[in-house]
Amino acid sequence: MPGYEVSRKLEKLGWRSSDTAEISFTDVEVPAANLLGEENGGFRLVMANFAWERLLMAVGAVGAMQRLLDTAISYADEREAFGRPIGKFQAIRHQIAEMATKAEVSRALTYEALRLFHSGQPCIQQVSMAKLLTQRTALEIADQTLQIHGGYGYTREYGIERAVRDARLGPIGGGTDEVMKEIIGKTLGL
Ligand SMILES: Cc1cc2nc3c(=O)[nH]c(=O)nc-3n(C[C@H](O)[C@H](O)[C@H](O)COP(=O)(O)OP(=O)(O)OC[C@H]3O[C@@H](n4cnc5c(N)ncnc54)[C@H](O)[C@@H]3O)c2cc1C
């Protein structure tokens, strides 16, 4: 469309397979046939989409956490130091136990939010809680998985450094942690 311009691509910490760019609209005319929904009703449409977008993010994070956990357990079992697999050291075993517990809580809350959403019940509180919890927890678990891999984790050989970089978007995109807390606070009558 005349007036639509992509100014420049933005370099990012993660999510590099999904380009992000500055775009501008100068006197762009939208034909009636291209209108989505009603004229001036765009914001309402965007708002209506938020619950599903946040649920998708939570589901994605739950999947990422499981993959990271499997990777951490497998490496803890394989890597030996001081004559035994590192997973046999209590420090590592306890760390993985905590990671598994947090992943399980994240999954349970996300499934509950999904259940409410799909059965048409009020779900904003649980969806916001799931988004808030899963995005921070996925980042935490990605970082812990990197730590368990030691120096290898920091290299690009294992893909874990990418998981850390990609997970960092979670607490920002789709509404920040602070905004989620505002929404949850309002649902609690505050
Ligand atoms: C890689 C990437 C992809 C994206 N993709 C999309 C997309 O596809 N579609 C889309 O619509 N958007 C997309 N976004 C935008 C994203 O949703 C916003 O960046 C995000 O919602 C935060 O808004 P902001 O950047 O304007 O931050 P700001 O609103 O400027 O916030 C800055 C800081 O202030 C805090 N803050 C703001 N308001 C409050 C408040 N009321 N109380 C307390 N703290 C507050 C924030 O939490 C944050 O820490 C994308 C962003 C990135 C980085």
The ligand as an SDF file (V2000), in Angstrom:
LIG
                    3D

 53 58  0  0  0  0  0  0  0  0999 V2000
   10.7190   -9.3770   19.7100 C   0  0  0  0  0  0  0  0  0  0  0  0
    9.4230   -8.6900   19.9860 C   0  0  0  0  0  0  0  0  0  0  0  0
    8.2880   -9.0870   19.2870 C   0  0  0  0  0  0  0  0  0  0  0  0
    7.0850   -8.4570   19.5210 C   0  0  0  0  0  0  0  0  0  0  0  0
    6.0050   -8.8590   18.7940 N   0  0  0  0  0  0  0  0  0  0  0  0
    4.8490   -8.1960   18.9270 C   0  0  0  0  0  0  0  0  0  0  0  0
    3.7210   -8.5370   18.1230 C   0  0  0  0  0  0  0  0  0  0  0  0
    3.7870   -9.4440   17.2980 O   0  0  0  0  0  0  0  0  0  0  0  0
    2.5950   -7.8350   18.2840 N   0  0  0  0  0  0  0  0  0  0  0  0
    2.4790   -6.8380   19.1860 C   0  0  0  0  0  0  0  0  0  0  0  0
    1.4290   -6.2240   19.3050 O   0  0  0  0  0  0  0  0  0  0  0  0
    3.5220   -6.4960   19.9700 N   0  0  0  0  0  0  0  0  0  0  0  0
    4.6870   -7.1490   19.8640 C   0  0  0  0  0  0  0  0  0  0  0  0
    5.7560   -6.7960   20.6550 N   0  0  0  0  0  0  0  0  0  0  0  0
    5.6030   -5.6680   21.5690 C   0  0  0  0  0  0  0  0  0  0  0  0
    5.4830   -6.1060   23.0400 C   0  0  0  0  0  0  0  0  0  0  0  0
    4.1990   -6.6010   23.2860 O   0  0  0  0  0  0  0  0  0  0  0  0
    5.8060   -4.8780   23.8880 C   0  0  0  0  0  0  0  0  0  0  0  0
    7.2100   -4.5970   23.7490 O   0  0  0  0  0  0  0  0  0  0  0  0
    5.4710   -5.1290   25.3610 C   0  0  0  0  0  0  0  0  0  0  0  0
    4.0830   -5.2420   25.5520 O   0  0  0  0  0  0  0  0  0  0  0  0
    5.9920   -3.9950   26.2640 C   0  0  0  0  0  0  0  0  0  0  0  0
    5.5720   -2.7590   25.7940 O   0  0  0  0  0  0  0  0  0  0  0  0
    6.6610   -1.6160   25.5580 P   0  0  0  0  0  0  0  0  0  0  0  0
    7.8130   -2.1960   24.8230 O   0  0  0  0  0  0  0  0  0  0  0  0
    5.9370   -0.4770   24.9620 O   0  0  0  0  0  0  0  0  0  0  0  0
    7.1940   -1.2710   27.0040 O   0  0  0  0  0  0  0  0  0  0  0  0
    6.7100   -0.0610   27.9280 P   0  0  0  0  0  0  0  0  0  0  0  0
    5.2160   -0.0390   27.9910 O   0  0  0  0  0  0  0  0  0  0  0  0
    7.4340    1.1680   27.4990 O   0  0  0  0  0  0  0  0  0  0  0  0
    7.2650   -0.5380   29.3410 O   0  0  0  0  0  0  0  0  0  0  0  0
    8.5740   -0.2610   29.8270 C   0  0  0  0  0  0  0  0  0  0  0  0
    8.6670   -0.7760   31.2560 C   0  0  0  0  0  0  0  0  0  0  0  0
    7.7090   -0.0970   32.0830 O   0  0  0  0  0  0  0  0  0  0  0  0
    6.8490   -1.0150   32.7020 C   0  0  0  0  0  0  0  0  0  0  0  0
    5.4940   -0.5110   32.7950 N   0  0  0  0  0  0  0  0  0  0  0  0
    4.7320    0.0250   31.8050 C   0  0  0  0  0  0  0  0  0  0  0  0
    3.5090    0.3450   32.2590 N   0  0  0  0  0  0  0  0  0  0  0  0
    3.5130    0.0180   33.5770 C   0  0  0  0  0  0  0  0  0  0  0  0
    2.5380    0.1240   34.6180 C   0  0  0  0  0  0  0  0  0  0  0  0
    1.3060    0.5710   34.3840 N   0  0  0  0  0  0  0  0  0  0  0  0
    2.8830   -0.3030   35.8540 N   0  0  0  0  0  0  0  0  0  0  0  0
    4.1130   -0.8000   36.0960 C   0  0  0  0  0  0  0  0  0  0  0  0
    5.0770   -0.9140   35.1650 N   0  0  0  0  0  0  0  0  0  0  0  0
    4.7710   -0.5120   33.9280 C   0  0  0  0  0  0  0  0  0  0  0  0
    6.8740   -2.2490   31.8110 C   0  0  0  0  0  0  0  0  0  0  0  0
    6.4780   -3.3990   32.5170 O   0  0  0  0  0  0  0  0  0  0  0  0
    8.3220   -2.2680   31.3790 C   0  0  0  0  0  0  0  0  0  0  0  0
    9.1110   -2.8700   32.3670 O   0  0  0  0  0  0  0  0  0  0  0  0
    6.9920   -7.4130   20.4580 C   0  0  0  0  0  0  0  0  0  0  0  0
    8.1210   -7.0410   21.1790 C   0  0  0  0  0  0  0  0  0  0  0  0
    9.3360   -7.6600   20.9570 C   0  0  0  0  0  0  0  0  0  0  0  0
   10.5420   -7.2250   21.7540 C   0  0  0  0  0  0  0  0  0  0  0  0
  1  2  1  0
  2  3  1  0
  2 52  2  0
  3  4  2  0
  4  5  1  0
  4 50  1  0
  5  6  2  0
  6  7  1  0
  6 13  1  0
  7  8  2  0
  7  9  1  0
  9 10  1  0
 10 11  2  0
 10 12  1  0
 12 13  2  0
 13 14  1  0
 14 15  1  0
 14 50  1  0
 15 16  1  0
 16 17  1  0
 16 18  1  0
 18 19  1  0
 18 20  1  0
 20 21  1  0
 20 22  1  0
 22 23  1  0
 23 24  1  0
 24 25  2  0
 24 26  1  0
 24 27  1  0
 27 28  1  0
 28 29  2  0
 28 30  1  0
 28 31  1  0
 31 32  1  0
 32 33  1  0
 33 34  1  0
 33 48  1  0
 34 35  1  0
 35 36  1  0
 35 46  1  0
 36 37  1  0
 36 45  1  0
 37 38  2  0
 38 39  1  0
 39 40  1  0
 39 45  2  0
 40 41  1  0
 40 42  2  0
 42 43  1  0
 43 44  2  0
 44 45  1  0
 46 47  1  0
 46 48  1  0
 48 49  1  0
 50 51  2  0
 51 52  1  0
 52 53  1  0
M  END
$$$$
